[in-house]
Amino acid sequence: MSKPAPIAAIRGFRDVLPDETRRWEALVGAARAMFGTYGFGEIELPVLERSELFARAVGETTDIVEKEMFAFRDRDDTSVALRPEATAGVVRAYLQNGLVHDDRQARLFYVGPMFRRERPQRGRYRQFHQIGAEMLGREDPLADAELLLLIRRYLDRVGAGGARLELNSLGDATCRPVYRERLREFGTAHLAGLCPDCHRRLERNPLRILDCKVPGCRAIVERAPVARDSLCAPCAEHFAAVRALLDQERVAYHVNPRLVRGLDYYVRTAFEIVSDGEGLGAQNAVGGGGRYDGLVAMLGGPDVPGLGFALGLDRLAMVAAPPAAEGPGPLAVILPLETRAVAPAFRLATRLRDEGLPVGVEPAGRSLKALLGVASKRRARLAVILGADELAAGRATVRNLVSSADRRQALDLDASGPELARWMRDEAAA
Ligand code: HAM
């Protein structure tokens, strides 16, 4: 019989191993604590939604929807997609669950996997993870400033303070059409240098040429008019007010008039969090977000403004300070020296674990030396030895692997769980 071939994960999909999940836990824990102080509650959303939700929200002509969605027909012929982002889902949930009926305000945050069929490379995966937050029902500049301050404080807290905030204003339904026309004129004048995709974009959605990744198009687009020069008075005022509030709280930012986002729903404030630190390379956007005042209406709801952001957890883990210590090994490993000692060893491990102590238990059948080697390799502080003498005495020998001190037949196997746990803790601290 031939040996079955191993099965690898799908391209762009990866395993996150304990060293990394430990860092993620710290990042997510800090987010839960801090987002709470800004009034956000956590929402858990489906990973699968109707494709139409993203087509409408993110935009038919965006790369995300046009090229990168994992979309397929379900058995009942519904077109569904693995979510490429969560803002659309939050707004859907906000409408569907009637959150919109109160004072229209909601603050929701989420943590979870997103899916985009991009070309995988370091820091870019087809399944990646975001920590995001959405604020519904607020159109005042204070909301923008609050959100940006939250991001800044959070990045500082998790040791990613070196990441920069890039800020822009993209205009709104009033001034955007003016800008769109200026871009169309510019693009038409440079048609020969633009890729076929951009030719199509110029007809359907000229703003998308700003997001084209083809080098030739990028060179041309660098000279294109910027949104800021076409802002109407209310948009310019809004932007100035956001900036004044950020200045007041000393939140550093850099106005980047060329900043565009890969999603269509943004109006007015748009931003990105960029890290130049080692590790990320070309994929240097740690997060992004902005305002989406028309989105709720676009998804069939009333005219409710909104804004939000998402941080890429995979990338954030690469730039944030690692947690202080390496993951701890078990407090103790229990070593049965013979088969008869396996059941008492298991009993002891269960009682210690029930008391909340991290302990391991090894199978019998190896020499004491080999078993002690295993315990050291697992970075345990104590080795609990159960051999024939220990079984006869009803007391285990405990070796402190840090000091190499042996306490022969010292641990009373008949003691109560709390007594056992206390004894072990004291011994480990000794
Ligand atoms: P986004 O800029 O598309 O925005 O994604 C936010 C972040 O997710 C990026 O800055 C990046 O760190 C991470 N990310 C995106 N794609 C990948 C990938 N293929 N691999 C690894 N990380 C990735 C949004 O998704 C918006 N929904 C943000 C938002 C919320 N806007 C308003 N509210």
Boltz pocket constraint, residues with backbone or C-beta under 6 A from the ligand:
constraints:
  - pocket:
      binder: B
      contacts: [[A, 84], [A, 85], [A, 86], [A, 87], [A, 116], [A, 118], [A, 123], [A, 124], [A, 125], [A, 126], [A, 127], [A, 128], [A, 129], [A, 130], [A, 132], [A, 133], [A, 134], [A, 262], [A, 263], [A, 273], [A, 285], [A, 286], [A, 287], [A, 288], [A, 289], [A, 290], [A, 291], [A, 307], [A, 308], [A, 309], [A, 310], [A, 311], [A, 312], [A, 313], [A, 314], [A, 315]]
      max_distance: 6.0
